[in-house]
Each structure stands twice: as structure tokens, then as C-alpha cells.
């Protein structure tokens, strides 16, 4: 994994840990001021800890099990008293416990001798953000999608597609359905897939958005590099929503075709949603790809056929007339 990604992730976890400790210190000061009896109990607990250490030092190998058990029992009793006093004063029983984002590793990134799952997830998120850095996500929204560029029956088709994609984004879950957006160029496929990406990202889900060319190129470069890395492929397989733009513009090769099938099939088997856009129709898809790919796209994806005339050309013509 990229050292820069690891360093960024570690810095984020360190900041989380420091924030949790600072917040805990603030709560302790608040309680010490409002409920001084708890401060007295906590001071006694601190002193009993020192007493335990001194007992162990002075034991010189003697059996001090009873002394240790006595101190432990007193400490547990004192902790129960603190929790009861907090509750009786309107606070949660665990108000004075440090609230780390990840309780498994206390925001250190390490769960024993292994990398904690929170560190892995954070690294994956940072790598996904790096992949998405070239996608102009902020430029597309559902509100900026103009139905006025469509007419006749095409208008009603696109009105239904806009409503469907808007609802899809609003109700998105990690097991939402997969979507195939197809139709001629310039009809809004990229616009609506980016609009979905924006809303799903805002909900806190992981999203990877890129063209099929870029994704396959990175996977290929890593696969045949000296390290034989699978970082990009792993990200693509694991992200909560994968959006692949411009299927069919990639070079035709056995490696690309098998990778496309692997991505589609694996994510379907895992119940993870994928959105694919293409300028090809069903006939062209069938001519280009293995029947296993075609079968999954046409029968296991919700297929949205975009209709109308190239919106980009319409905008260009309007701009020329306004000059």
C-alpha cells in the first residue's frame, strides 16, 4: 500500500484519538465541578492504583493474591458508585469513559499485532478519493438536469429516468440494485450517474467513479508491475458503490474482457451495486462482450435506455445563436 496513503490515514486516526481524549478531559472537568463527590472517588481510585503497585513491589515473591483481590473489589465498587451518581444526576453511566471512534483499537490503527479494520477502511476511502480526484463530481446534480432539452415521447422517458435515479440516490443502501444506463452520446448518462455519486457520497457511503478506460488501465498496470499489486482491483470490488462510465471505449483484449466480467460477476455475487453507462445498445453490447457479461447486464441490472437528441450539441447551437 502507498506510504503516503498510510501516513494520511495514521494522521487522521491520531487526530481522532486526540480529539476523543480532549473531549474526555472536558467531561471530567465538567463532572468534577458539578459533582465533586465523583472527583473524590476518582482520586481514591488513583491512590489505590499506586497502592497496588507498591504492594507488588514490596511483596518480593510472596503470595499477595488476597491483597490484590481486595483492592480490585474496592475499585469495582467505587466505579459502580461513580456510574450510579452520574445516572442520578442525569448523565449516562459511561459519561466519563473515552469515546474513541474505533473501540477495537482506540483509534491507534493497530488491533494487537495486525492493522485494524478501521485503518484498512480509512486507507480504502483515501485511495477511492484519489481515484475520484479527476471526476468533476461537484458539477452535476439532479437539480441541474434540464428536461427542457427533450421533447415528445423522449421527454416522458427521461422524466421517468430522472425520477428513478433521484429516488435511487435518496434511498441508496449498500445492497441497492445495479443499473445499466445506455443510449447515444450526450443524453445525460454521465450527468445522472454523477448526481447519484454526489448524493451517495453525502450519505457517507464509499463511492468510486471513473471511466472504464482509467479503471482497467490502473488494474492492468498494477497487475503486470514488479509488485503484482491488486490495490485498485480490491478497491473496485469492495467499494459500496462502483460507477463505471463509458463501457465500450476501452481497448478490446482478453485481459480487459475477463476483468470486466470478474468485476460485474463478483459484485453481483456479493450483492453490491454497480452503475455502468455506455453509448452502445443491446445489439452492440452482445457483439462486443462475452455472453456471460451480456446475460448479467441485461437480466440482473435495471436497464435505463436514454432517449433524445445530443444535449451538448443543443447547448452548443444555443450558444452560437446567442452570439
ZAMARGU-4260 file (C-alpha; in steps of 0.2 Angstrom, whole numbers, plus 5000, padded with zeros to 4 digits):
<rodrens>
0) 5000/5000/5000 | 5006/5018/4996 | 5016/5025/5011 | 5008/5042/5008 | 4990/5034/5010
5) 4996/5026/5026 | 5003/5042/5033 | 4987/5051/5029 | 4977/5038/5037 | 4988/5037/5053
10) 4987/5056/5054 | 4968/5056/5053 | 4967/5042/5067 | 4979/5051/5078 | 4968/5067/5077
15) 4953/5056/5081 | 4962/5049/5096 | 4967/5066/5102 | 4950/5073/5100 | 4942/5059/5110
20) 4955/5061/5124 | 4952/5080/5124 | 4933/5078/5125 | 4935/5066/5139 | 4946/5078/5149
25) 4932/5091/5146 | 4919/5080/5153 | 4930/5075/5168 | 4932/5094/5172 | 4913/5097/5170
30) 4909/5082/5182 | 4922/5087/5194 | 4914/5105/5195 | 4896/5099/5196 | 4898/5083/5206
35) 4914/5085/5217 | 4910/5068/5226 | 4914/5059/5210 | 4931/5068/5210 | 4935/5062/5227
40) 4930/5044/5222 | 4942/5045/5207 | 4956/5052/5217 | 4954/5037/5229 | 4954/5025/5214
45) 4970/5033/5208 | 4978/5031/5225 | 4973/5013/5226 | 4982/5010/5209 | 4998/5017/5217
50) 4995/5006/5232 | 4993/4991/5221 | 5010/4995/5213 | 5018/4997/5230 | 5011/4981/5236
55) 5018/4971/5221 | 5035/4979/5223 | 5036/4975/5242 | 5029/4958/5240 | 5046/4951/5235
60) 5039/4935/5228 | 5026/4932/5242 | 5008/4927/5238 | 4998/4943/5238 | 4983/4937/5229
65) 4971/4941/5243 | 4978/4959/5244 | 4976/4962/5225 | 4958/4954/5225 | 4954/4966/5240
70) 4960/4982/5230 | 4951/4976/5214 | 4934/4973/5223 | 4936/4991/5231 | 4939/4998/5214
75) 4925/4990/5206 | 4913/4995/5220 | 4920/5013/5218 | 4917/5013/5199 | 4899/5007/5202
80) 4896/5021/5214 | 4903/5034/5201 | 4891/5027/5187 | 4876/5027/5199 | 4880/5045/5204
85) 4881/5050/5186 | 4864/5042/5182 | 4856/5050/5197 | 4862/5067/5191 | 4855/5065/5173
90) 4871/5059/5164 | 4874/5042/5155 | 4883/5029/5166 | 4898/5029/5153 | 4899/5048/5153
95) 4917/5048/5159 | 4923/5034/5148 | 4934/5039/5132 | 4923/5038/5117 | 4935/5033/5103
100) 4929/5031/5085 | 4935/5013/5084 | 4933/5004/5101 | 4943/4989/5095 | 4960/4999/5093
105) 4956/5015/5102 | 4960/5025/5086 | 4978/5019/5085 | 4976/5009/5069 | 4983/4993/5076
110) 4972/4979/5083 | 4986/4969/5093 | 4999/4965/5080 | 4988/4967/5065 | 4982/4983/5056
115) 4964/4986/5062 | 4949/4985/5051 | 4946/5004/5054 | 4963/5008/5047 | 4960/4997/5031
120) 4943/5005/5028 | 4951/5023/5030 | 4965/5018/5018 | 4952/5012/5006 | 4942/5028/5007
125) 4958/5039/5004 | 4963/5028/4989 | 4945/5030/4982 | 4946/5049/4984 | 4962/5048/4975
130) 4954/5038/4961 | 4939/5051/4960 | 4950/5066/4960 | 4949/5069/4941 | 4930/5066/4941
135) 4921/5083/4942 | 4908/5077/4955 | 4903/5094/4961 | 4897/5099/4943 | 4882/5088/4942
140) 4866/5087/4952 | 4848/5082/4949 | 4843/5100/4950 | 4854/5105/4936 | 4847/5091/4924
145) 4836/5100/4912 | 4821/5091/4904 | 4818/5105/4893 | 4831/5098/4881 | 4819/5083/4877
150) 4803/5083/4868 | 4788/5071/4863 | 4789/5054/4870 | 4808/5056/4874 | 4803/5069/4887
155) 4792/5057/4896 | 4805/5043/4895 | 4818/5055/4903 | 4806/5062/4916 | 4804/5044/4922
160) 4823/5041/4922 | 4826/5057/4931 | 4813/5052/4944 | 4820/5034/4946 | 4838/5040/4948
165) 4833/5053/4961 | 4824/5040/4971 | 4838/5028/4969 | 4850/5040/4977 | 4838/5046/4990
170) 4835/5028/4996 | 4853/5021/4992 | 4859/5006/5003 | 4874/4995/5001 | 4863/4982/4994
175) 4854/4993/4981 | 4851/4986/4964 | 4864/4988/4950 | 4860/5000/4935 | 4864/4999/4916
180) 4862/5016/4908 | 4863/5015/4889 | 4859/5026/4874 | 4868/5038/4862 | 4881/5050/4867
185) 4876/5067/4875 | 4859/5061/4883 | 4863/5064/4901 | 4870/5047/4907 | 4886/5054/4915
190) 4876/5069/4922 | 4864/5057/4932 | 4877/5045/4937 | 4887/5059/4944 | 4872/5066/4953
195) 4869/5049/4961 | 4888/5049/4966 | 4886/5066/4974 | 4871/5061/4985 | 4878/5044/4990
200) 4894/5051/4995 | 4885/5064/5005 | 4876/5050/5015 | 4894/5043/5020 | 4895/5028/5008
205) 4911/5024/4999 | 4910/5028/4980 | 4922/5025/4966 | 4918/5034/4950 | 4929/5034/4934
210) 4929/5029/4916 | 4931/5011/4912 | 4947/5015/4902 | 4955/5023/4918 | 4950/5009/4930
215) 4956/4995/4918 | 4972/5004/4914 | 4976/5006/4933 | 4972/4987/4936 | 4982/4982/4921
220) 4997/4992/4926 | 4997/4986/4944 | 4994/4968/4939 | 5009/4967/4927 | 5021/4978/4938
225) 5035/4972/4948 | 5025/4971/4964 | 5009/4962/4955 | 4998/4974/4966 | 4979/4972/4966
230) 4975/4988/4976 | 4964/4996/4963 | 4955/4979/4959 | 4952/4977/4978 | 4945/4994/4979
235) 4934/4992/4965 | 4927/4975/4972 | 4925/4982/4989 | 4918/5000/4987 | 4900/5002/4992
240) 4895/5009/4975 | 4905/5007/4959 | 4901/5019/4944 | 4910/5014/4928 | 4907/5027/4914
245) 4909/5024/4895 | 4909/5005/4894 | 4914/5000/4876 | 4928/5014/4874 | 4941/5003/4882
250) 4953/4993/4871 | 4947/4975/4866 | 4959/4962/4875 | 4957/4946/4884 | 4963/4954/4900
255) 4951/4968/4899 | 4936/4957/4895 | 4940/4945/4909 | 4942/4959/4921 | 4926/4967/4916
260) 4917/4950/4919 | 4926/4947/4935 | 4921/4965/4942 | 4902/4963/4936 | 4901/4945/4942
265) 4910/4947/4959 | 4900/4962/4964 | 4883/4954/4959 | 4888/4939/4970 | 4892/4950/4984
270) 4875/4960/4982 | 4885/4976/4979 | 4878/4989/4967 | 4887/4995/4952 | 4881/5008/4939
275) 4888/5006/4921 | 4885/5018/4907 | 4888/5015/4889 | 4884/5023/4872 | 4881/5005/4865
280) 4864/4997/4863 | 4860/4979/4867 | 4865/4973/4850 | 4882/4981/4851 | 4885/4975/4868
285) 4881/4957/4863 | 4893/4959/4848 | 4907/4966/4859 | 4906/4955/4875 | 4906/4938/4881
290) 4888/4931/4883 | 4891/4929/4902 | 4893/4948/4903 | 4879/4951/4892 | 4867/4940/4902
295) 4871/4948/4918 | 4870/4966/4912 | 4853/4963/4903 | 4845/4952/4916 | 4852/4956/4933
300) 4854/4975/4931 | 4840/4988/4930 | 4842/4994/4912 | 4838/5013/4908 | 4838/5017/4890
305) 4841/5036/4887 | 4832/5044/4873 | 4833/5061/4864 | 4845/5072/4854 | 4863/5076/4860
310) 4861/5089/4874 | 4878/5095/4872 | 4875/5099/4853 | 4859/5108/4858 | 4868/5119/4871
315) 4882/5122/4858 | 4869/5128/4845 | 4860/5139/4858 | 4877/5147/4862 | 4881/5151/4844
320) 4864/5159/4841 | 4866/5170/4857 | 4882/5177/4850
</rodrens>
